[in-house]
């Protein structure tokens, strides 16, 4: 019986490693992105995942979309199309370089 458990140990360890290095960080990132999308408000400057810059004008809770004002006019996007990383970089305070 001890040999059967010993042969399963590498598979269990491999699953634990995969979980902590791949699955858990992915779930944490998804949770942060969902919170970011929920925290968006009118007037926020955002960047979409395709690189379009604009300002949030209004939200539609029915289809989870928002209207973004750009230099090209008003465009409707899904909230999930807004990039969390690029939008936070856009809104980050600029530090002076020496």
N, C-alpha and C positions, 0 to 999 in steps of 0.2 A: 504494500500500500504506500510506503514511503517513497518508492521509486516513481509512482504515478504522480504524486504531488510534486516531486522534484522536477519532473519533465514539464509540468505546467507552469512552474515558477518563471522561466524566461518570458513566456507569453504574457503573464500577469504583469511582470515588470515592464515589458515593452508597452503594454496598454497604459500603465500609470505614467510612463514618460511621455507618451503621445498625448495623453490627457493634459498634463501640466504644461507642456510646451506648445501645444497646438490648439486643443479644443477650448481650454479655459481662457486663454488670451483672446480668442475669437469671440467667445461669449461676452467677455468684458467689453470688448470694443463695440460689439453690436448694442449692448446696453447703453454705452456712452453716446453712440450715434442716435439712438432712439430718444434719449433724454435731450440731446442737442436739438433735434427736430421739434420736440415738444416745447422747448424753452424759447423757440423763435418768436419774435414779436414784431409788430408793425414798425417800420423804420430801420430795422436791422440791415446792415450792409452784408451781402452774401455773395458767394461764388458757387456756381453750379459745378457738378463733376465734369461737365464739358468745358468749363473755363469761362462761362458767361458771368460778368459782374453786374450787380444790380442792388436794388433796395426793395425790401418786402413792403408791399402796399396793403394786401389783405389776404385772409385765409378762408378756405372753404373746407369745413369739417366733414361735409358729405363725402367728398371724394379725396380728402386728405391732400389737397393741392394748395398752392398759393400763387398770387399774382406778384410778379417781380417787375419793377420799373427799371428799364435799361436805357441806354442812349438811343437804341433802336425803337423804343416804345414799351408798351406793357405786354408781358408774356406770361402765360400760365405754365407752371411747373409743378410736378409732384414734389412733396416735401422731401422725399428720399433722394431727389436729384441734387439737393444742396450738399456741398462738400463741407464736412465738419472741419477738416484740417485746413483747407484753403480759406474758409471763412474766418476761422480763429486767427490765422496769420494776417489776414486783411485787416482785422480789427485790433490786432496787437499794437501796443504803443511802440512807436519807432524810437530806437535807442541811437544815440549819437556815436558814430565811429571815430576813433582817434587816428 
